[in-house]
Amino acid sequence: MSSFIMYVTFDYSDPRRLSAFWSEATGYQPVTLEDDFAALAAPDKRGVRGILFWKVPEPKAAKNRMHVDLATKNPQDEIDRLVGLGAQMVEYREGNGRGWTVMADPEGNEFCIG
């Protein structure tokens, strides 16, 4: 028997605000919105069941050791949309015959899109 990824969990200073960003970015739907915790549920059965957001007192201080990768058929249009939602483009990278863009959400947590 093996395990599977059920939730991806983020630490943030403002779970409500960041869950709104990630809901718009991914289509995951809000199911819990509190001052210290927020939860989003997957819109279908294809991926991770949900995304959780916990309030923490300290700000992000260094590069993430883990991040999420988003996929899209038109990366530049999606990058433009995410920037409009509050993300920032960090840099474009290439490796292993592929290219991707490193982004940062409104609190600076990195994610990639390719």
Backbone bond lengths (Angstrom), bond angles and torsions (degrees), N, CA, C in turn:
res aa  C-N    CA-C-N  psi(-1)  N-CA   C-N-CA  omega(-1)  CA-C   N-CA-C  phi
1 M - - - 1.457 - - 1.523 108.28 -
2 S 1.321 116.97 144.33 1.454 121.45 177.96 1.519 110.30 -126.33
3 S 1.302 115.69 167.73 1.462 121.78 177.93 1.517 109.75 -93.27
4 F 1.324 116.45 165.18 1.455 121.55 173.60 1.520 108.06 -137.03
5 I 1.315 116.44 158.65 1.460 120.33 -179.86 1.518 108.53 -79.95
6 M 1.322 116.11 116.39 1.455 122.13 -178.54 1.526 110.98 -94.49
7 Y 1.331 117.32 -43.81 1.459 122.99 -179.88 1.524 109.33 -136.00
8 V 1.299 115.68 153.19 1.456 122.99 166.53 1.517 104.80 -112.47
9 T 1.329 117.31 130.20 1.456 122.05 -173.69 1.527 110.39 -118.49
10 F 1.325 116.10 134.27 1.458 123.20 178.69 1.519 109.78 -117.70
11 D 1.327 116.87 146.53 1.459 123.23 170.18 1.525 107.55 -100.30
12 Y 1.330 116.85 128.82 1.461 122.31 -177.18 1.512 110.25 -142.70
13 S 1.333 116.04 160.02 1.458 119.67 174.82 1.517 111.16 -82.00
14 D 1.329 118.19 -23.72 1.466 122.00 -178.62 1.532 109.84 -136.65
15 P 1.345 117.17 83.03 1.462 120.52 -177.20 1.530 114.29 -56.05
16 R 1.323 118.28 -38.03 1.471 120.09 179.91 1.528 111.36 -61.49
17 R 1.314 116.19 -48.76 1.468 120.79 -177.38 1.526 111.18 -64.81
18 L 1.329 117.10 -44.66 1.451 119.82 -177.46 1.517 112.10 -73.52
19 S 1.321 117.86 -32.34 1.467 118.57 176.04 1.530 109.92 -66.56
20 A 1.331 117.94 -32.83 1.468 120.55 176.29 1.525 110.37 -64.72
21 F 1.351 117.43 -43.28 1.462 120.69 176.85 1.528 110.62 -59.34
22 W 1.343 116.70 -51.55 1.461 120.01 -176.46 1.524 112.15 -67.84
23 S 1.326 118.11 -30.41 1.457 120.36 174.97 1.521 110.33 -62.79
24 E 1.332 116.73 -46.66 1.468 121.12 178.08 1.526 110.98 -65.79
25 A 1.332 117.21 -37.56 1.465 120.91 -177.68 1.522 112.32 -68.78
26 T 1.341 116.96 -37.10 1.469 120.44 -170.30 1.520 115.55 -112.78
27 G 1.315 117.81 -17.54 1.462 119.65 -173.98 1.517 113.60 85.18
28 Y 1.340 117.40 -0.71 1.467 119.89 174.91 1.531 107.87 -67.61
29 Q 1.332 116.62 142.72 1.459 121.94 -172.61 1.528 112.43 -100.67
30 P 1.345 117.62 138.09 1.468 120.31 178.28 1.529 111.10 -63.77
31 V 1.329 115.64 134.21 1.466 120.75 174.23 1.520 111.55 -122.69
32 T 1.337 117.29 -25.47 1.458 122.26 176.06 1.523 108.20 -141.00
33 L 1.323 116.46 127.75 1.465 121.44 177.25 1.517 108.22 -133.25
34 E 1.322 116.54 103.62 1.452 122.68 177.75 1.517 108.41 -127.61
35 D 1.320 117.80 169.98 1.455 120.44 -179.28 1.527 112.98 -64.94
36 D 1.342 116.79 -33.02 1.463 119.22 -176.76 1.525 113.92 -110.23
37 F 1.338 117.80 2.16 1.461 120.91 -177.72 1.521 109.60 -160.03
38 A 1.310 115.50 141.28 1.460 121.04 173.40 1.519 107.86 -141.92
39 A 1.319 116.34 150.59 1.465 121.22 179.26 1.522 109.42 -137.85
40 L 1.322 114.63 140.21 1.457 122.07 175.03 1.520 107.99 -119.19
41 A 1.330 116.81 144.80 1.460 122.02 178.44 1.519 109.61 -110.24
42 A 1.318 114.93 144.85 1.457 121.18 179.38 1.528 110.34 -60.76
43 P 1.340 116.68 143.32 1.454 119.82 179.49 1.527 113.03 -76.38
44 D 1.327 117.44 -13.96 1.463 121.46 179.42 1.529 108.43 -155.86
45 K 1.292 118.02 -170.35 1.471 122.48 -173.80 1.534 113.68 -95.24
46 R 1.336 119.13 10.05 1.459 120.74 -172.50 1.521 115.24 -78.47
47 G 1.296 120.03 -25.72 1.460 119.24 -171.87 1.505 113.54 -132.99
48 V 1.305 114.35 -149.64 1.459 122.35 177.21 1.524 108.36 -60.00
49 R 1.315 117.14 137.13 1.465 122.12 -175.01 1.521 113.22 -62.02
50 G 1.332 117.10 -36.34 1.455 119.06 -177.89 1.515 112.53 -162.88
51 I 1.329 114.74 169.42 1.452 122.50 176.67 1.519 107.01 -123.91
52 L 1.323 117.00 129.74 1.458 122.11 -177.37 1.524 109.69 -113.91
53 F 1.341 116.19 147.61 1.456 122.67 -178.83 1.524 108.61 -131.77
54 W 1.328 117.01 120.58 1.461 122.46 179.51 1.518 109.73 -112.01
55 K 1.317 116.35 139.62 1.456 121.10 176.36 1.519 109.28 -78.37
56 V 1.331 115.30 132.68 1.461 121.78 175.26 1.525 108.24 -130.02
57 P 1.327 117.92 152.11 1.470 119.89 -176.46 1.524 114.35 -78.52
58 E 1.332 117.49 -25.47 1.457 119.39 -174.59 1.536 111.33 -94.36
59 P 1.333 116.92 146.97 1.469 120.18 177.08 1.524 110.97 -77.81
60 K 1.304 116.60 163.74 1.463 121.30 174.06 1.522 108.09 -61.80
61 A 1.337 116.89 134.16 1.457 119.71 -173.98 1.525 113.97 -118.56
62 A 1.317 119.50 -19.40 1.466 121.46 -175.85 1.526 109.67 -149.83
63 K 1.315 115.29 178.07 1.459 121.04 178.69 1.531 109.74 -60.96
64 N 1.330 115.22 140.68 1.460 120.16 175.85 1.529 110.02 -59.67
65 R 1.312 117.26 142.44 1.460 121.40 173.16 1.516 110.73 -88.68
66 M 1.319 116.67 -15.27 1.452 122.63 176.42 1.519 106.82 -143.41
67 H 1.330 117.13 146.96 1.456 120.03 178.31 1.516 109.09 -149.82
68 V 1.308 116.29 169.72 1.461 120.98 176.49 1.521 109.26 -100.23
69 D 1.319 115.29 150.41 1.454 122.91 174.52 1.520 107.84 -114.19
70 L 1.318 115.89 128.24 1.454 121.75 176.69 1.523 108.66 -102.84
71 A 1.310 116.89 147.90 1.462 121.75 179.19 1.520 109.34 -121.94
72 T 1.319 115.55 145.46 1.455 121.43 178.96 1.521 108.98 -154.98
73 K 1.317 116.36 156.49 1.461 120.09 178.17 1.524 111.88 -79.28
74 N 1.332 118.08 -21.50 1.458 121.29 179.90 1.535 108.87 -131.40
75 P 1.342 116.81 83.81 1.466 120.20 -174.57 1.529 114.58 -56.30
76 Q 1.324 119.21 -42.98 1.460 119.16 -175.79 1.525 111.86 -64.81
77 D 1.330 117.73 -40.85 1.463 119.43 176.84 1.525 110.93 -63.07
78 E 1.329 116.97 -39.34 1.466 120.51 -179.83 1.517 111.12 -69.77
79 I 1.327 117.25 -39.06 1.468 120.58 176.18 1.525 109.45 -59.74
80 D 1.318 117.08 -46.61 1.468 121.09 178.91 1.526 111.11 -60.09
81 R 1.339 117.14 -41.71 1.471 121.30 179.29 1.524 110.42 -64.10
82 L 1.332 117.34 -45.33 1.461 121.25 -178.65 1.523 111.82 -66.22
83 V 1.322 117.19 -37.54 1.468 120.22 175.07 1.526 109.59 -61.66
84 G 1.330 117.04 -39.91 1.459 121.29 176.06 1.522 113.28 -62.39
85 L 1.340 116.84 -25.47 1.470 121.77 178.34 1.534 112.18 -86.49
86 G 1.340 117.52 -8.74 1.456 120.08 178.65 1.513 115.47 120.92
87 A 1.335 118.43 -1.41 1.466 120.73 177.20 1.526 109.70 -77.29
88 Q 1.328 115.31 166.11 1.460 121.52 174.89 1.519 108.83 -125.52
89 M 1.326 116.14 141.89 1.449 120.50 173.88 1.529 107.62 -82.63
90 V 1.339 117.53 127.39 1.454 122.39 -178.24 1.532 110.05 -94.65
91 E 1.342 116.92 -56.77 1.460 119.96 178.86 1.523 110.61 -169.86
92 Y 1.326 114.44 160.53 1.458 121.67 174.23 1.523 107.53 -98.11
93 R 1.329 116.40 137.30 1.465 120.80 179.95 1.528 109.50 -131.20
94 E 1.320 115.54 156.28 1.455 122.23 174.51 1.516 108.87 -133.95
95 G 1.331 115.26 147.68 1.455 120.78 177.01 1.508 110.55 180.00
96 N 1.311 116.71 150.22 1.467 121.98 178.93 1.525 112.14 53.64
97 G 1.338 116.52 35.69 1.457 120.36 177.58 1.512 114.97 75.71
98 R 1.317 118.16 13.94 1.475 122.24 -178.30 1.516 109.89 -132.56
99 G 1.307 115.54 161.73 1.452 121.37 174.26 1.519 110.29 -127.17
100 W 1.324 117.14 151.40 1.455 122.08 178.28 1.518 109.04 -154.86
101 T 1.310 115.51 162.36 1.455 121.31 177.76 1.517 108.94 -113.20
102 V 1.328 115.62 129.68 1.459 121.51 174.78 1.521 106.73 -86.01
103 M 1.313 115.73 129.17 1.458 123.48 179.97 1.524 108.75 -120.34
104 A 1.329 116.80 167.88 1.469 122.39 172.43 1.526 107.51 -131.96
105 D 1.328 116.01 134.58 1.459 119.60 176.98 1.530 109.05 -73.86
106 P 1.331 119.11 178.36 1.477 120.19 -176.02 1.529 115.73 -59.45
107 E 1.343 119.42 -17.40 1.471 120.21 175.03 1.515 112.11 -103.94
108 G 1.335 117.64 8.51 1.450 120.99 173.80 1.519 115.86 92.89
109 N 1.328 118.77 3.78 1.459 120.92 178.32 1.524 109.40 -75.97
110 E 1.343 115.57 128.78 1.451 120.60 -176.56 1.522 112.37 -75.18
111 F 1.324 114.36 146.62 1.461 122.69 168.21 1.507 106.51 -149.71
112 C 1.307 116.80 163.13 1.465 120.32 -177.95 1.517 110.11 -120.02
113 I 1.314 114.50 154.36 1.457 120.95 176.20 1.514 108.58 -137.28
114 G 1.319 114.76 134.27 1.454 119.09 -178.33 1.498 111.92 -148.95
